[in-house]
Amino acid sequence: MKIFYYPIEWNDSCKSLIYENKRIGFVPTMGAIHEGHLSLIKKSNIENDITVVSIFVNKFQFNDPKDYENYPIEIESDITILEKNNVDYLFLPSTQTMYPKDFSYKIVENNLSNILCGKSRPGHFEGVLTIVAKLLNIIKPHSAYFGEKDYQQYLLIDNMVKSLLMNVRIVSCQTVRESDGLALSSINLLLSQNERELAANFPRILSSNISIEEKTKKLSSLGFDVDYVEEQFDRIFGAVKIGNVRLIDNVKK
Ligand code: AMP
């Protein structure tokens, strides 16, 4: 696996890969790699000749600076896992590389980004769309892979690519879950053992056959701080907090 830190390092490799007619798949992540990420990588490996992964913890999508500071970083073990999973290139840019001092643009969406997570996390999706647009423009993949765990994010990225005529195919991948149903997520690492046990109730209640109101009540009564439980796009979406950790999930209706 080749590791690169600057867009310019990728330019030459990218040119020769395209010259050789290689298909390039791209999996953007914020690291602390888990089986959810690996399912995207596996799909990319199946559908492409080359898989590029990026790890970049994007400061500008955290509306609470504490969440950014506490985000788990595990670069050394990530590199080992990615190598074992046949990733060809790893892009590891710094914040300075992605946001030079004079960087003054952002991508704003005015509809879908105002509901669900967008409502309670102002600026979050602007941060996500801006970094994903930059990463896609750097890597120039044929296909890019996103998880349904962040379904609103996937929809916004898919719409952005279509609206801005960006030449990339956006592929969605099913949510990977622990055996007790909890969706894998890097921030699960921040849960204590008790919190982790409680967390398993979140997907269970979200997918249970009761009304939205009852789901909300049940979650609150168990000790979750419920941000929202809502039906959209034939799915039930939920966001809850356990202590300082915010979990999101969605299930098909
Ligand atoms: P993150 O590192 O959390 O920003 O996630 C990087 C990519 O992996 C995003 O497209 C996520 O939707 C996806 N992802 C994260 N967790 C899961 C999961 N449990 N199942 C499937 N995809 C996931």
Residues whose N, C-alpha, C, O or C-beta is under 5 A from the ligand:
A	BS01	AMP	P28 T29 M30 G31 G36 H37 Y145 F146 G147 E148 K149 D150 C173 Q174 T175 V176 A183 L184 S185
